[in-house]
Amino acid sequence: MEQTILLLTVPELKDLISNCVLDCFAKQANQSKPQAMTTALDARLLSCKEAAKQLHITTRTLSEWTFSGVVQGYRIGRRVLYKASEIEAALSAITIKKCKNDKFKNKTA
């Protein structure tokens, strides 16, 4: 077994320890940063008014869509909140009926 003896002054030892701790914190921050950024974007929640405004519908229609399953709402306390990513996905999934002369045809938005 090898033994190493270091002769350090107290300020040198403090610097060595603080540098090691700072390196450990920096490594931990670099590893967790991308995860935190993606979860923050995915977890952005919109209120009923914000979600309805983004969908260009009334809050009553949004409530009906939530009940029928067109969009997913999340109850937090007494409030119902909506994930921004799911509202954007609902926008692309909505079908619109357009009138052409005498018949209705389904068109995807």
C-alpha positions as a LaTeX table, in Angstrom:
\begin{tabular}{lrrr}
\hline
Residue & $x$ (\AA) & $y$ (\AA) & $z$ (\AA) \\
\hline
Met1 & 0.00 & 0.00 & 0.00 \\
Glu2 & 1.36 & 3.39 & $-1.01$ \\
Gln3 & 1.32 & 6.24 & 1.44 \\
Thr4 & 1.48 & 9.86 & 0.41 \\
Ile5 & 2.06 & 12.61 & 2.88 \\
Leu6 & 1.22 & 16.17 & 1.92 \\
Leu7 & 2.53 & 19.17 & 3.69 \\
Leu8 & 0.00 & 21.93 & 3.21 \\
Thr9 & $-0.71$ & 25.12 & 5.05 \\
Val10 & $-4.23$ & 25.78 & 6.29 \\
Pro11 & $-5.04$ & 28.28 & 3.48 \\
Glu12 & $-3.73$ & 25.83 & 0.86 \\
Leu13 & $-5.87$ & 23.05 & 2.31 \\
Lys14 & $-8.92$ & 25.32 & 2.30 \\
Asp15 & $-8.30$ & 26.23 & $-1.34$ \\
Leu16 & $-7.87$ & 22.58 & $-2.30$ \\
Ile17 & $-11.12$ & 21.57 & $-0.59$ \\
Ser18 & $-13.11$ & 24.52 & $-2.00$ \\
Asn19 & $-11.84$ & 23.78 & $-5.54$ \\
Cys20 & $-12.89$ & 20.13 & $-5.23$ \\
Val21 & $-16.35$ & 21.10 & $-3.95$ \\
Leu22 & $-16.81$ & 23.67 & $-6.73$ \\
Asp23 & $-15.80$ & 21.09 & $-9.35$ \\
Cys24 & $-18.33$ & 18.61 & $-7.97$ \\
Phe25 & $-21.10$ & 21.24 & $-8.04$ \\
Ala26 & $-20.19$ & 22.25 & $-11.59$ \\
Lys27 & $-20.32$ & 18.63 & $-12.78$ \\
Gln28 & $-23.69$ & 18.12 & $-11.10$ \\
Ala29 & $-25.11$ & 21.32 & $-12.60$ \\
Asn30 & $-23.94$ & 20.37 & $-16.11$ \\
Gln31 & $-25.56$ & 16.94 & $-15.85$ \\
Ser32 & $-28.94$ & 18.16 & $-14.58$ \\
Lys33 & $-29.32$ & 21.31 & $-16.72$ \\
Pro34 & $-30.64$ & 19.73 & $-19.97$ \\
Gln35 & $-33.17$ & 17.65 & $-18.05$ \\
Ala36 & $-34.44$ & 20.65 & $-16.10$ \\
Met37 & $-34.80$ & 22.72 & $-19.27$ \\
Thr38 & $-36.86$ & 20.09 & $-21.11$ \\
Thr39 & $-39.12$ & 19.40 & $-18.14$ \\
Ala40 & $-39.69$ & 23.12 & $-17.67$ \\
Leu41 & $-40.89$ & 23.45 & $-21.27$ \\
Asp42 & $-43.03$ & 20.32 & $-21.09$ \\
Ala43 & $-44.54$ & 21.22 & $-17.75$ \\
Arg44 & $-45.64$ & 24.78 & $-18.62$ \\
Leu45 & $-49.25$ & 24.97 & $-17.50$ \\
Leu46 & $-51.89$ & 27.31 & $-18.87$ \\
Ser47 & $-54.97$ & 28.57 & $-17.09$ \\
Cys48 & $-58.40$ & 28.04 & $-18.61$ \\
Lys49 & $-58.42$ & 31.57 & $-20.04$ \\
Glu50 & $-54.91$ & 31.25 & $-21.50$ \\
Ala51 & $-55.67$ & 27.90 & $-23.11$ \\
Ala52 & $-58.96$ & 29.14 & $-24.55$ \\
Lys53 & $-57.24$ & 32.23 & $-25.94$ \\
Gln54 & $-54.55$ & 30.09 & $-27.58$ \\
Leu55 & $-57.22$ & 27.85 & $-29.14$ \\
His56 & $-59.37$ & 30.87 & $-30.14$ \\
Ile57 & $-62.43$ & 29.48 & $-28.37$ \\
Thr58 & $-64.51$ & 30.44 & $-25.34$ \\
Thr59 & $-63.84$ & 29.05 & $-21.89$ \\
Arg60 & $-67.22$ & 27.28 & $-22.05$ \\
Thr61 & $-66.16$ & 25.46 & $-25.24$ \\
Leu62 & $-62.86$ & 24.56 & $-23.60$ \\
Ser63 & $-64.77$ & 23.06 & $-20.67$ \\
Glu64 & $-66.88$ & 21.01 & $-23.08$ \\
Trp65 & $-63.77$ & 19.86 & $-24.98$ \\
Thr66 & $-62.14$ & 18.88 & $-21.68$ \\
Phe67 & $-65.21$ & 16.88 & $-20.66$ \\
Ser68 & $-65.43$ & 15.16 & $-24.05$ \\
Gly69 & $-61.68$ & 14.37 & $-24.12$ \\
Val70 & $-60.57$ & 16.62 & $-26.99$ \\
Val71 & $-58.05$ & 18.24 & $-24.62$ \\
Gln72 & $-56.67$ & 16.96 & $-21.33$ \\
Gly73 & $-57.13$ & 19.12 & $-18.23$ \\
Tyr74 & $-55.30$ & 18.70 & $-14.94$ \\
Arg75 & $-57.09$ & 19.60 & $-11.71$ \\
Ile76 & $-54.83$ & 21.30 & $-9.19$ \\
Gly77 & $-56.89$ & 22.29 & $-6.18$ \\
Arg78 & $-59.99$ & 24.01 & $-7.53$ \\
Arg79 & $-58.35$ & 25.03 & $-10.81$ \\
Val80 & $-58.11$ & 23.14 & $-14.06$ \\
Leu81 & $-54.82$ & 23.72 & $-15.88$ \\
Tyr82 & $-53.67$ & 22.62 & $-19.33$ \\
Lys83 & $-50.21$ & 21.65 & $-20.59$ \\
Ala84 & $-49.03$ & 24.02 & $-23.32$ \\
Ser85 & $-47.64$ & 21.14 & $-25.38$ \\
Glu86 & $-51.00$ & 19.32 & $-25.30$ \\
Ile87 & $-52.88$ & 22.47 & $-26.34$ \\
Glu88 & $-50.58$ & 22.80 & $-29.37$ \\
Ala89 & $-51.15$ & 19.12 & $-30.18$ \\
Ala90 & $-54.92$ & 19.63 & $-29.93$ \\
Leu91 & $-54.68$ & 22.50 & $-32.43$ \\
Ser92 & $-53.28$ & 20.18 & $-35.07$ \\
Ala93 & $-55.83$ & 17.44 & $-34.33$ \\
Ile94 & $-58.97$ & 19.58 & $-34.64$ \\
Thr95 & $-61.03$ & 19.02 & $-37.80$ \\
Ile96 & $-63.05$ & 21.79 & $-39.37$ \\
Lys97 & $-66.13$ & 21.34 & $-41.51$ \\
Lys98 & $-66.14$ & 23.56 & $-44.58$ \\
Cys99 & $-69.12$ & 24.17 & $-46.80$ \\
Lys100 & $-68.60$ & 23.65 & $-50.53$ \\
Asn101 & $-71.70$ & 24.53 & $-52.49$ \\
Asp102 & $-74.19$ & 22.06 & $-51.04$ \\
Lys103 & $-72.23$ & 19.51 & $-48.95$ \\
Phe104 & $-70.04$ & 19.62 & $-45.86$ \\
Lys105 & $-66.56$ & 18.20 & $-46.19$ \\
Asn106 & $-64.16$ & 17.43 & $-43.36$ \\
Lys107 & $-60.87$ & 19.27 & $-43.56$ \\
Thr108 & $-57.97$ & 18.97 & $-41.15$ \\
Ala109 & $-56.69$ & 22.24 & $-39.74$ \\
\hline
\end{tabular}
